[in-house]
């Protein structure tokens, strides 16, 4: 019995380590892709750059597929026992390497048949146990068959599940549907668009009605995917992200501050930044205005700085985060109100900006984001009156004016000169 227990523990730890490795690989691909895409926008005629982007997109999709299949396998395991799930995938990787990294692998099953959609439309889904059993039937089909079934007849089953969730009086009903969609949405092309075109009406209230705030994180993750992966929301849907939504969202974040684990708070911040992507016009988003009207909201600023200070911004959206920080400082300056960030934390924010400006690779487009944010921060009264890190700032920006460097990255040199002219007046 002890040997069996030890084996299970080792297997569980093995799977956990492989999972983390895959997630790190995925996140690194995302960061690289974002930078390459920014570079492509600047110089689309650069040799082989488009091929590099396409290659990374395929690699990212492969890792995401592996993670989604693993989520599916974990959700369909009823015994609770673990087995090394990635051994076969390592063999697949070796086989793919022999065929060439640029070749896309095709999975075909000669015996594959799409299940009859009528078998699923006739199933009763009245209560929580019904929807659990219904989703379980999907899981028994196998990953590929279930995903195919969800797309039939313009996502008929997805839409019917949404209608049932919207009409149910039990918040746990909607929770089961949200958790299911969260697992499959990255694999079913078009599913997030279906949700974006009318389903926020039940997803949003269901989120904030959860008694257990950790369960609400499932809704936040699904909403973040909708906001960042479907483009601009229709005006009727964007209107649902109203003042009440923002107040509930910020209050949820304040509750997550009391949690020992930081994961919940990071999911909250990711949702804030995903929300920001929907507001690209000039002026401040409703979120910026709302944060300055809630008395306790600045308590969220310290953990936001801690997240920004990490070596790797875990959830992507780094440019949006920097723009978010800049907007918070700009609003304070223009409205002549106390800054959202505590005065004692502002030197830390400046240090993060300067360090990354110095450490980023040459001609990294992210440097422009850091420089532009630093320019805004140094325009704020708090810095003008304190001159935090003035010498360090002058040294780092002065290096960017070097003739050799300025020739490679004239934009960084231009912004640096503007900042130095401003602080040396």
Buried (B, 14 or more C-beta within 10 A) or exposed (E): EEEEEEEBEEBBEBBEEBBEEBEEBBBBBBBBBBBBBBBBEEEEEEEEBEEBBEBBBBBBBBBBBBBBBBBBEEBBEEEEEBEEBBEEBEEBBEEBEEEEEEEEEEEEEEEEEEBEBEEBEEEEBEBBEBBBEBBEEBBEBBBBBBBBBBBBEEBBBBBEBBEBBBEBEEBBBBBBBBBBBBBBBBBBEBBBEBBBBBBBEBBBBBBBBBEEBBBBBBBBBBBBBBBBBBEEBEEEBBEBBEEEBBBBBBBBBBBBBEEEEBEBBBBBBBBBBBBBBBBEEEEBBBBBBBBBEBEEBBEBBBBBBBBBBEEEBBBBBBBBBBBBBBBBBBBBBEEEEEBBBBEEBBBBBBBBBBBBBBEBEEEBBBBBBBBBBBBBBBBBEBBEEBEBBBEBBBEBBEEBBEEEBBEEBEBBBBBBBEBBEEBEE
